[in-house]
């Protein structure tokens, strides 16, 4: 997929996946650039979809508060899903599950599943993408550590969400 210069530069610089509010450390320069970017630099879409793209980028760069403010008032499946990811990263797992239920099956879920099931036994056990299962995996990682499998799953999730809101 061909992204804008801004998104391409962002993806070269951001450390993925975002595992928690502090891991990787927030990138203040990327946060500032994302905040200042014009809507057309962030997304091909306008309005709420462009706001969702900005919220997703802010989340990846490490500004969970601003990402949350950006998507919390939007009533779309994209915003609800990103809202769930924000709460998952912030260790508010029950709230994350609530937002994933509100989002329903995200349009990018088919591609998330297809890509992740290739190497992930946890994902492959289900017949579709299951954001609640991924949330359970993140919650378990707080006790047992983050696996390469989980890192890959979260990276795929981010990539496909970005494709869907771009």
N, C-alpha and C positions, 0 to 999 in steps of 0.2 A: 504494500500500500504506500502511496505517495502522500506524505504529510506536508504541511506548510514548513517553511524554514524555521519558524519558532518551535513547532512541535519536534521537528527533526533534531534541532539543537538541544531541546529539553531532554529528549530520549538519550542522546549521547552523554549527557551530564548526570542524569538522575541515577541514583542507586536503587535498584529494584531487587526484591520486593520490599515494600514498607511492612515491617513485621510488628512494630509497635510505635508509640509516639516518639520514642528515642532511638529506635534502631531501624534504619541507619539514622545518624544524627540529622536533624533538619538542615536543609541547605538554604541558608538565608538569602543568598544571591538568586537562586532559582525561585524562591518564594516571592521576592521583590519583583523579578522580571515577570512572573506569572500574574501577579497583582496588577502590574502596570500595562500588560499586553492588551492590545485592542481585541475586541470580540472576533473579528475576522482572522486574526492571527492564531486564535485558540481553536476555532472550529469553522467548518464550512457552513454550519447551521447558524441560526440566530436565536435570540430569546432564551427560553429555558434550556434548550439543548446545549447552547453555547455556555450557559452558566454551569450546566452539569460537567461539561468538559473542563472548565476552569476549576470547578470544585475537585474533580478527579486529579488534575495536575497539582493543585495545592496539597492535596492529600499525599500524593507521591513525593512531593518535595518536603513534606513534614509539617505543614501548618494545618493541623487537624481542626483548630478552632475556626479559622477562616473558611476552610473547606465545609465545615458544618454549617456555618452561617450562610454560605453560598447555596447549599442544596436544601436546607430544612424547610423552606417555604414553598418549594416546587412540588407539585402533585403529579409527577410522572413516574413510570416504572424505573427510568434511569436514575432519577433523583432518589427514589426510595432505595434502590440497590446501592448506590454510592453512600447514602446515609447509613445503610447497614454495614458497609465496609468501614466507614469511619468509626462506628461504635465497636466493631470487632477489633480494630487496631487499638482502640482506647481501652480494651479489656472490659467493655460493657456488653458482655456476650448475650445476655437475655434481651437487651434492647436491640442488639444487632439482629437476633433471630426475628424479633417483631418486625423490623424494617424489611428483612428478606421475605417474610411472609406477605407483607404489603406489596412488595415489588412483584411477587409471583414469579413465574418462569420468565427470566429476562430473555429478550430476543437474542442476545449474544450467548446464551446458555448452551445452545447446540454446538457452537464452535468451541466454547470453553471445554465442554465435555469431550468432544472429538479429539482435541489436542491433548488434554490431560489424561484421558483413559489409555492412551498409547503406552504410557510408562508408569501409571499410578494404579496399583491394585485397589487402593481405597476408592478412587473415583470409578474404576471399572466395575466394581461391585454393584453400582447403581445403573439404572437404564438411562438416566438423564443427569444433567448438571444439578448438583444439590448444594446450594450455598449454605444451608444449615449444617450439612456434613463438614464443609470446609471450615465453618465457624467452630464446630466441635474439635476439629483438628488443631486449629489455632489455640483454642482454650487448653487442649491437652499439651500443646507445646510449651505452655507456661510452666508446666511441671516436669515434662520429660525432655524438653529441648526441641529445637527446630531442626527438622530433617531436610535433606536436599529435595525430597519429594514435595514437602510442603512449600519450600521456596519456589520450586518450579510451578506448582499449582497456582500460587498467588501471583506469580509473574504472568502466567497465561491469563488469569482472570483480569489483571490490570490491562494487558495488551488488548484483549477482546472488548473490554468496556470502553477503552479509548477509541477503538475502531468504530464502535457503535455510536458514540457521541460526536465523533469527528465529523 
